[in-house]
Amino acid sequence: MTAPVPPPSPTARWRRRAGWTAAGMLAALVAGLAACEVLGWPFLRPPLERQLAQRLQREVAIGSDFRLRLLGRLRVHTDQLRIGSPAWAAEAGQAPDFVQAQGVHLALSYAALLSAWRQHGDEAPPLRIQALEVDTIKATLWRLADGRANWQLGPPPPANRPSTRPQVPAFGRLVVGQGRLRYDDAMQRIQLRAEARTDEGRQAGGQAHGLLVTGEGRWRDARVEFRLAASGALPLVAPDHGARPVPVTLRASAGRATYTFEGHTVDVLRLQGFDGAFTARGDSLAAAGAPWGITLPSTPPFQLHGRLAKDGAVWQATVRQATVGRSRLAGRFTFDRRPEVPLLSGTLNGDRLVLADLGPAFGAGGGTDRRTARASVLPRREFNLPALRAMDADVRVDLRELDLGTAYLRDLRPVGAHVRLQDGVLRVEDLSATTSGGTLQAGLVLDSRPDCRVGT
């Protein structure tokens, strides 16, 4: 006969009820969290606006069509987003809006969000946003002459130490359907207006979708205009790895020079994967290089053809043919913006260099008639080579012929030299050439520092 099972003790019954209650509460919590995740946490919109406004020190308004996803990473969708300029913008007479966007989709990791929340100020790294896609956007960016800018998010910098670092986010992917950008930088003397549209990009290559960016303004002392068309769906900023190159066509003018480019890129704003054929033409090499901070000599009208590529902050140009006045040149050059003073390096070669084509750089005219040439090879005037301190240079010269432009000296064939520009001092070293059955070896120094002129 089986012994009867004793009834559970009050303590056991209490523990069982507590366990079922806890399980029910946990199930209800999970169900509530799942429901909020499905609905997109709509009740978090007002507190999110307040927190962002407090953190960014400016007005933030989020549209009513708001959805938030928290699982895995932070994802936000809203039909409207407005971020204002800092409170002191009105006193400076600047526009009240920083960004206005519609159809916003944002994704970022919790690690990036936590890092940005803990750090602030000029030394804090920019917020890393994994992806940002917007249907339409209007952005107004400006910086005053004292360094204050509306892209400086957070508390204003001290009055005696204004920040000049653009504290804009870093994007893994940035895609804009249609956008307008206004950029005014009093420190760099840059004023640009640009529009981006995706529905007209088909003009670049006959594709159904693409991107068209047009703009104009001033870059330092030069007026600029540009037009970029890309076939295919090209993001403004692409991921660092695995992005597909997209064909692009670029036409631009700056000052008295015009440029064209046909090739491909994976990133419009940073020009990553930028590689293709280019042409440049204008009335002087100096005018063509000045807007970009590249020191080139004053010359007669020129025309260049070659290939242009960009790797990070390093530009590489292979000039297959360069016509400068009567000179016929070529070369391979690298322009590196990573050093504090940008560096131009490479090799200049070609069939013929007419010295008179460089005459304007040294205060001389551009005439090449030997019958009227003076006995001196270099003019007796003050040198006028522009912006010697704007960059450094290290260029090898290998020419088949140098036309001195004078009846008193024969042309030099061939000519080799090493041209170096550093700290405002231009040196022509290891100059060697053959003329009139003899050999010429020389050097030249042009010093742009105060109380210094020229030496040999």
N, C-alpha and C positions, 0 to 999 in steps of 0.2 A: 504494500500500500504506500503511495507516494505522499510524502509529508507536505502539508499546505505551505505555499510560499508566503512568507510574512509580508505584510503591506509595507511600502516604502516609508522610511522615516520622514518626519516633517522637513528635516534638513535636505534630504535627497530630493523631495518634491520641490522645495524652494530652488535648489540648484538647477533642476530640470526646467522649471518655469523661467528662471533667469537665462538659461542657455537658449531656450526658444525665443525669449524676448530679445536677447542680443542678436540672434540670427535674423529675427524679423526686422530689427532696427537696421542691421547691416544691409539686408536685402532692400529695405526701403531707401537707405542712403544711396546704394548703388543704382537703384532704379531712378532715384531723383537726379543723380549725377548724369546718368545716361539720358534722361529726358532733357536736362539742361543742355547737354552736349548736342542733342539732336535739334533743339530749339535755337541754339546759338547764344545762350546766356544773354538774352536781351536786356535784363535788368541791370547788367554791369555797364551799360553805356554811360549813364550819368556819372558814376564814380570814376570811370576811366577817363572821361573828359576832364574832371577836376584834377585827377592825379597827373595827367599829362600837362595840363596848364600850369600846375604848380612846379612840376619838374622842369619844363621848358621855359618858364617865366614869360608866357605869352598866351593869348587866347587860342583855345582849341575847340572846334565844333565838329561833332560826328553826326552823320545823317541818321534818320530814323530806321532805314533799312539796314540793320546792323546784325551781324552774325559773328560769333567768336567760337573758335575751336581750341581746346586746351590739350588734347591727347597727343603725345609725341612731341609736338612743337606748337608754338603759338601761331595761330592763323586767324586773320581778321578780314572780314568783308564788310564794306559799307558803300552806300550809294553816293554819299557826299563826305568830303573831308576838307576842312579849312583850318590852316595854321597861320596865325597872324605874325606880324613883325614884333620885335621887343617893344616894351612900353615907351622907351625913350625915342622911338622912331618918329613919333609926331613932332617932338621938339626939334629933331634934325630935319624936318620937312620932307620925310620919306614916306613911301607908300605903306599903308597899314597892313597889307596882305603879304604873306611869304609864299604860301602854296594854297591853291584851290584845285581840288581834284574830284572827279566823278568816276564811279565804278572802280573802287580801290580793292585790290587783293594783296594782302601782306602776309609774309611768313618769316619768322625768325626763331632761332633756337633759344632755349631757356638759359643756356650758358652765356650767350651774347647779351641777353637781357639782364642777367644778374651782374655781369661785368660792367655794363653801362650804368646800372643802378648804384653800384658801389663807388664808381670813379666819376669824377667831374673835373672841370677846369681845362686849361689849355693842354695839359700833358696827358689827358685821358685819350685813349685810342678812340677812333670813331666807331659808332655803333655798326655792327656787322649785320646787315639784313640779307637773309637768304634769297628772298624773291620779293619783288614789288611789281605789280602789273596794274595799270590804270587805263581806263577808256579815254578820258580827256584830262588834261592838267594844264594849269597856268601857274608859272613860277616867276617870281620877281626877286632877284638876288642883287644886293648892292653892298658896297663897302665904302666907307668914308675915308677921307685923306688921313684921318688920325688912326685908322686901323679898325674901327668898330664896324661890324658887319651884321646883317640880319640873319646870316646863317650860323652865327655863334649862339648855340642853344644853351640855355641855362642862365645862371646869374651873370650880369654884365661884368666885364673885366675891370680891374682898378683903373681909375682915371689916369694915373701916372704910368701905367703899363698896359696899354691897349693891346689886345691880341690881334695878330694878323693871320693866324692859321685858320683856314676854312674848316670848321668842325661839321662837315657834311658826312652822312653815313657812307659806309662802304657797302656796295651791293654785289651779291653773287649773280643776280639776274635782275635786270631792269627793262621792262617793256612798256612802251607808251603807244596808245592808239593814235591820239592826236594831242599835240601839246604846243604851248607857246612859252617862250623863255625871254625874259628881259634881264640883262646882266650889265650892271654899271659898277665899275671898279675905279674909284678915284686914285687909289694908290698906284695901280698899274697903267692908268690912263686907257682903259678898255671900256667900250660901250658897244654892246651887241644886242640885236633883236633876232630871234630865230623862231621858226615854226616847223613842226614835225607832223607829217601826215602819212598814214599807211596806205590809203586807198589810191595814191598816185604813184607808188613806187614801181608800178609795172613799166614805167618809162625807162627803167634802167636795163631791162633785159626781156621784156615781153612776158613776164610772169603775171599770174592773177593777183598776187599780193606782194607788197613790198613796202618800202619806206622812202619818203621824200622829205629832206630837210633843206630849208632855204633860210637865208639870213643876210643881214647887212649891219653895218655900224662902223666903228673906228677902233683900230688896234694901234695904240700909241698915236703916232702922227699920221698914220695912213688910213685911208678909207678902205674898208673891206666889204666884199660881197662873196657869198658862197652858195653852192647848190650841190647837194649830195643825194643821189638816187641809188637805191639798193633793191635788187630783185630778191624775192623770197622774204620770209618773215624774219627780219633782222632785229634782235633786241638792241636797245641803246647800250646796255652793259651786259655782257655775256658771262657765263661761268668761266672760271679760270682754266678748266680742263674739259676737253671733249666737245667744244663748241664747233659747229660746222661753218666753214668759211662761206661767205655770201658775196656774190659779185657786186661791186659798187662802181659808180662813176662820180667823180668830184670835179667841179669847176669853180674856181675862185679867182678873185682879183684883190690885190693889196697894193695901195699906192699906185705906182706906175708900172706894175707887173701883173701878168695873168698866169694862171696855173691850171693844168688839167691832169687828171689821174684816172686810169682805168685799171682795175685789179680786183682785189677781194680783201675783206676784213671780217672779223668775228665780233667786233666791239666798236661802236661808233664813237662813244665819248672818250675812251682811252686809246682808240686806234690800235687795239691788239690784233695780231695777225694781219697787219696792214702790209700789202705787198702788191706791186703792179707797175705798169709803165706810166711815165709822167712826161710832161712838157712844161717848159717855163719860158716866157719871153717878156721883154721890157726894154726900156730905154737906158738902163744902167744896172749893172750887177749890185752896186751899192744900194740902190733904191729897192731892189728885190730882196736883199738880205736884211735890211734895217728893221722891218716890222717883226721879224722872228728872232732878233738878237744875234744875227750872224754878220760878222764883219767881212765885207767884200769890197774890193776896190771900185772906184768910179770908172766907168767904161762907156764906150759907145753902145748902141743897141745890141742886144744879145738874144740868143735863142738856144735852149738846151733840150736834149732828148735823152732819155735813159730809163733806169729802173729805180724805184724808191721802195724801201722797206723799213719797218719799225719793230724793234724788239725791246719792250719795256720803255726806258727813257732814251734809248739809243736809236738814232736814225742812220740808215745806210743808203747812199746814193751811188749808183753806177752811171756815170755820164758817158754815154756812147758817142755823142757828138755835141760839141759846144761851139757855136759861132758867135764871136765877140768882135764886132767891127770886121777887120780882115783876118783876124786870128782864127785858127782851126784847132780846137783842143778837145781833150777827153780826160777821163780820170775816174778814180774810185775814192769815195770820201765817207767818213763816219763823223757824225755830230752827236756828242755825248753830253746830255744835260745833267747827269748825276753829280759831277763835281760842283763845288761852289761857284767856280768860273767855268762855263761850258767849254768843251774842247772839240776843235775841228782837226781831224787827222786824215791822212790818206796820201794819194799820189796824183800829181797833175802831169799829164803827158799830151802829146799831140804833134801834128806835123809842122805847125807854124804859129809863133807868137809874135805879133807886131808890137813893139814897145810903145808906139804912139797910142795903141788901144788902151794902155794903162796910164797915159799921160794925164788925164783928168784927176787921177788919184794923187798926183804930185804937183798939182797946180798948173799943169800945162794944157795946151789945146789938144784936140784929137786929130790934127792933120798928119798925113802920112806921105806927103810929097817930098821926095828926096831933094828936089831942086830948091826948095825953100827951107830945108832943114838947117838948123844952126849947128855949129861945130860941137857944142856940148851935147852929151847923151842925156844928162839929167838937167832939168831947167833950174835957173837960178831964182827960185821962188820958194816960199815956205810950203812944206809938205801939208797935204790936206787929206791924208788917209783917215777915214772916219772911224770913230768908236774903237780905237785900239785896245781899250781896256774892257770892252764888252765880252770878250772871249779870249781863250788861248788857242794856239794852232801849232800843228806839227805836220808839215806837208813836204813830201819829196817831189822834186821837179825833174822831169826827163823829157826834153824837147828835141826834136830833130833840127829845128831852125829857129833862131831868134833874130828878127828883123829890127835893127837898131834905129832905123829911120833916118840915117844920116849918110851923106856922100863921103864922109871922111873915114868911116869904118865899114868894113865888110860885115855881112851877116855872120852870126855865130852858128856853127854847125859841128856837132850837136851841142846841147847845153844841159848840164846837170847842176842841181843845187838842193840845199836843204833849208826850207823856210820855217822859222820858229817864231811864234808870237807868245810872249809870256809877261804878265804883269805890265802890259803897255809897252814893251820893248820888242820891236820887230827886228829879227836877225836873218840875214841871208848868208848862210854858211856853205862851205865846200863848193863854192861856185867854180865850175870848170867848163871851158869851151875851147873850140878850135877856130881860128880865124887867120886869114892871110898867111897860111903856112906855119903859124905858131900856135902856142897854147896859152890860154888865159886862165888864171886862177886868182880869185878875189873873194872878198866878203863885204857885207854892208850891214850897218846897224842904224835903225831909226827908232829913237827914244821919244815917246810921247809924254814923259814925265816933265815937270816944270824945269825950265832952264836947260833942257836937253834938246838937241836937234838931230843931227845926222853925223855918222862917222863911217870910215871905211877901214 
